[in-house]
């Protein structure tokens, strides 16, 4: 079976080889682990964001940036484009930001290929996938660089030597952060299929998506980056259904607008939930627009729509 860590390592090697030109910094910790700063002490770049996103997807997707990405004739933004023929493995098996890295005073949300080694969030149980590579690659959403203890923890959980650990880091409030979160547009949909509606995402054979890149904002990055997908993300899923599957209803339930929490910028919803994610309907974390092609019947289903006005409100336009 394909290895998300070995596939992602190809992108990591390219990123490191072009580090200076892409405004990223590569360093080696005392225990041999490699840290790639993509936005903590460096500026980062659009191309670095593409590489970071591809690494998160286990190297199993095409990632690009369109300039501009039209949401309507009146509002256009650079947008991230994702295409993959390994939707389940690339998103649930790798990209999902489900590994909380807490070591001493250090905290980060971890996503990427190492999750498939450590089996964070029971990946094998959920989609039947487990990697067995001897290299562990993890993307960290944090405004601080990890130390030797963090690398050692990742190595131990992943079952590899620390010298084979690669940690990519980008804050939410950075250009790479904005890009990689917009690049979760497909994953938001597959996650909702699996976790909310218990649909077998291995039936999704192809997927594509596009979402605008949120403006970098030191104070409101969490809200704006989420809203880029919730209000501006468009996804396309090609599903090999069974007769018992109701893809029409699934499609209608997937967009963010199907959630009772929909209708306000994310930061307002978060404030009303007393800043507790568990008080927010998980169904809200989804793309704005969903199109599903039933490969068995040839039917096409579409639900949701890009909400330009809510996106403008969130972005302060």
C-alpha positions in Angstrom: 0.0 0.0 0.0 1.1 3.6 -0.7 3.1 5.3 2.1 2.1 8.8 2.9 5.4 9.4 4.7 7.5 8.3 1.8 5.4 10.2 -0.7 5.5 13.4 1.4 9.2 13.1 1.9 9.6 13.9 -1.8 7.9 17.2 -1.3 9.9 17.8 1.9 13.2 17.3 0.1 12.2 19.7 -2.7 11.1 22.3 -0.1 14.4 22.0 1.8 16.4 22.2 -1.5 14.7 25.5 -2.3 14.5 26.8 1.3 16.3 30.2 0.8 14.3 31.1 -2.3 11.0 30.1 -0.6 11.7 32.1 2.6 11.8 29.0 4.8 14.5 28.0 7.2 15.9 24.5 7.8 17.6 23.5 11.0 18.7 20.2 12.7 18.1 19.6 16.4 20.7 18.0 18.6 19.0 14.6 18.4 19.1 14.7 14.6 15.5 15.7 13.9 14.9 18.2 11.1 12.8 21.4 11.7 11.5 23.4 8.8 10.3 26.8 9.8 7.7 28.0 7.3 6.5 31.1 9.1 7.6 31.4 12.7 10.8 33.4 12.3 10.6 33.7 8.5 8.1 35.1 6.0 7.2 32.0 4.1 5.8 32.2 0.6 3.0 31.1 -1.7 5.1 28.2 -3.0 6.1 27.1 0.5 2.4 27.0 1.3 1.8 24.7 -1.6 4.6 22.4 -0.4 3.3 22.5 3.2 -0.2 21.6 2.0 1.0 18.8 -0.1 3.0 17.4 2.8 -0.1 17.5 5.0 -1.9 15.5 2.3 0.7 12.8 2.4 2.1 13.8 -1.0 -1.0 12.2 -2.6 -2.5 15.3 -4.1 -1.9 18.0 -6.6 -1.8 21.4 -4.9 -1.8 24.7 -6.8 -2.7 28.4 -6.3 -4.9 30.3 -8.8 -4.6 34.0 -8.9 -7.3 35.2 -8.8 -9.8 32.6 -7.6 -13.2 34.0 -8.6 -16.0 33.7 -6.0 -18.1 36.1 -8.0 -17.7 38.9 -10.5 -17.4 41.4 -7.6 -15.0 39.5 -5.3 -11.9 37.6 -6.2 -9.1 36.2 -4.1 -6.0 34.0 -4.6 -7.3 30.4 -4.0 -5.9 27.0 -3.2 -6.8 24.1 -5.5 -6.6 20.5 -4.5 -7.0 17.3 -6.6 -6.5 13.8 -5.4 -7.3 10.2 -6.4 -6.5 9.0 -2.8 -9.2 11.1 -1.0 -9.6 8.9 2.1 -5.9 8.3 2.8 -4.7 11.8 1.8 -7.3 13.6 4.0 -8.4 11.3 6.9 -5.3 9.2 6.9 -2.9 12.2 6.8 -4.2 15.7 6.6 -6.7 15.8 9.4 -5.5 18.0 12.2 -6.3 15.6 14.9 -3.0 15.0 16.8 -2.6 17.3 19.8 1.1 17.7 20.4 1.6 18.6 24.1 5.1 18.2 25.4 6.0 20.3 28.4 5.1 23.9 27.7 4.9 23.2 23.9 1.6 22.8 22.2 0.7 22.5 18.5 -2.0 20.8 16.4 -0.3 18.1 14.4 -1.4 16.9 10.9 0.3 15.0 8.1 1.8 11.6 7.4 3.2 10.8 10.9 -0.4 10.5 12.1 -0.6 7.3 10.0 2.4 5.8 11.9 1.3 6.9 15.4 -2.3 5.9 14.5 -3.6 9.2 15.9 -7.4 9.2 16.0 -7.5 5.5 15.2 -6.9 5.9 11.5 -6.6 2.2 10.8 -9.9 1.5 12.5 -11.7 4.3 10.6 -10.4 3.8 7.1 -8.3 0.7 7.3 -5.0 2.4 6.7 -1.7 2.2 8.5 1.8 3.3 7.3 4.9 1.5 8.2 7.6 3.8 6.8 10.9 4.4 8.7 10.5 8.2 8.4 7.9 10.4 10.2 6.8 13.7 8.8 4.5 16.0 10.8 3.1 19.5 10.1 2.6 21.6 13.2 0.3 24.6 13.4 2.1 26.7 16.0 3.7 30.1 16.5 6.8 28.4 18.2 9.4 26.0 16.9 9.6 22.5 18.5 12.6 21.4 20.6 14.3 18.0 21.0 11.7 16.8 23.5 8.9 17.3 20.9 10.9 15.5 18.2 11.6 12.6 20.6 7.9 12.3 21.4 6.9 12.2 17.7 9.7 9.7 17.0 8.6 7.4 19.8 4.9 7.6 18.9 5.7 7.0 15.3 8.2 4.2 15.9 11.1 5.7 14.1 14.6 7.1 14.9 14.6 10.8 15.8 17.0 11.4 12.9 14.2 10.4 10.6 11.7 12.9 12.0 10.8 16.0 9.9 8.7 18.8 11.6 7.3 21.5 9.4 6.0 24.5 11.4 3.7 27.4 10.4 1.6 29.7 12.6 -2.1 30.2 11.7 -1.4 33.9 11.2 1.1 33.5 8.3 0.8 33.1 4.6 1.6 29.4 4.8 -0.9 29.0 7.6 -3.6 30.7 5.5 -2.8 28.5 2.5 -2.6 25.2 4.3 -6.0 25.8 6.1 -7.7 26.7 2.8 -6.1 23.5 1.5 -8.2 21.5 3.9 -11.4 22.2 1.9 -11.6 18.6 0.6 -10.7 17.2 4.0 -13.5 19.2 5.7 -16.0 17.4 3.5 -14.6 13.8 3.9 -14.3 14.4 7.7 -17.9 15.3 7.9 -18.9 12.3 5.8 -17.1 10.0 8.1 -17.5 11.5 11.6 -21.0 13.0 11.4 -22.8 10.7 8.9 -20.6 7.6 9.3 -20.3 7.2 5.5 -17.5 4.9 4.3 -15.1 7.5 2.7 -13.2 4.7 1.0 -16.0 4.9 -1.5 -14.8 8.4 -2.5 -12.5 7.6 -5.4 -11.6 11.1 -6.6 -12.0 14.5 -5.0 -11.2 18.1 -5.8 -11.7 21.4 -4.1 -10.9 25.1 -4.2 -11.0 27.7 -1.4 -9.9 31.3 -1.1 -6.7 32.1 0.9 -7.7 34.2 4.0 -5.8 37.4 4.6 -3.1 37.1 7.2 -4.3 38.6 10.4 -2.3 38.4 13.7 -5.5 38.9 15.8 -8.3 37.1 13.9 -6.4 34.4 11.9 -8.4 31.5 13.4 -11.7 33.0 12.4 -10.7 34.2 8.9 -9.0 30.9 7.9 -12.0 28.8 9.0 -14.4 31.2 7.2 -12.4 30.9 4.0 -13.6 27.2 3.7 -17.0 27.6 5.5 -18.2 30.4 3.2 -15.9 30.2 0.2 -14.9 26.5 -0.2 -16.1 24.4 -3.2 -15.7 20.7 -3.3 -16.3 17.9 -5.8 -16.5 14.2 -4.8 -16.7 11.2 -7.1 -18.2 8.3 -5.2 -18.6 4.7 -6.1 -21.9 4.1 -4.3 -23.8 1.0 -3.3 -27.6 0.6 -3.8 -28.2 1.3 -0.1 -26.4 4.7 -0.3 -28.5 7.8 -0.4 -26.0 10.3 -2.0 -28.6 12.9 -2.6 -29.3 13.2 1.2 -25.6 13.0 2.0 -24.9 15.8 -0.4 -27.6 18.0 1.0 -26.2 17.5 4.5 -22.6 18.2 3.7 -22.3 22.0 3.2 -21.6 24.2 6.1 -25.0 25.9 5.6 -26.7 22.7 6.8 -25.5 23.4 10.3 -27.7 25.3 12.8 -24.6 27.2 13.8 -24.2 28.7 10.2 -24.8 32.3 9.5 -22.2 34.3 11.3 -18.4 34.6 11.0 -16.7 31.8 13.0 -15.2 34.1 15.6 -18.8 35.2 16.6 -20.0 31.6 16.8 -16.9 30.8 18.9 -17.5 33.6 21.3 -21.2 32.6 21.7 -19.9 29.0 22.5 -17.8 30.4 25.4 -14.7 29.7 23.3 -15.3 26.0 23.6 -15.1 24.0 20.3 -17.2 21.3 21.9 -20.1 23.7 22.1 -20.1 24.2 18.4 -21.9 21.9 16.0 -19.2 19.8 14.3 -21.3 19.9 11.1 -20.4 23.6 10.7 -16.8 22.7 9.7 -17.4 21.9 6.1 -17.1 23.5 2.6 -19.7 26.0 1.5 -20.6 24.1 -1.7 -20.6 20.4 -2.4 -21.0 18.5 -5.7 -21.2 14.7 -5.8 -21.0 12.5 -8.8 -22.4 9.0 -8.3 -20.0 6.8 -10.3 -22.4 3.9 -10.2 -25.5 5.6 -11.5 -24.0 8.7 -13.2 -26.2 11.0 -11.2 -24.9 14.4 -10.1 -26.0 16.1 -6.9 -25.2 19.7 -5.7 -25.9 21.5 -2.5 -24.8 24.7 -0.7 -23.3 27.8 -2.2 -20.5 30.3 -1.8 -21.6 33.1 0.5 -19.7 36.2 -0.6 -21.4 38.6 1.8 -20.4 36.5 4.9 -16.9 36.1 3.5 -16.6 39.8 3.1 -17.9 40.4 6.6 -15.4 38.0 8.0 -12.5 39.5 6.0 -13.5 43.0 6.8 -14.1 44.1 3.2 
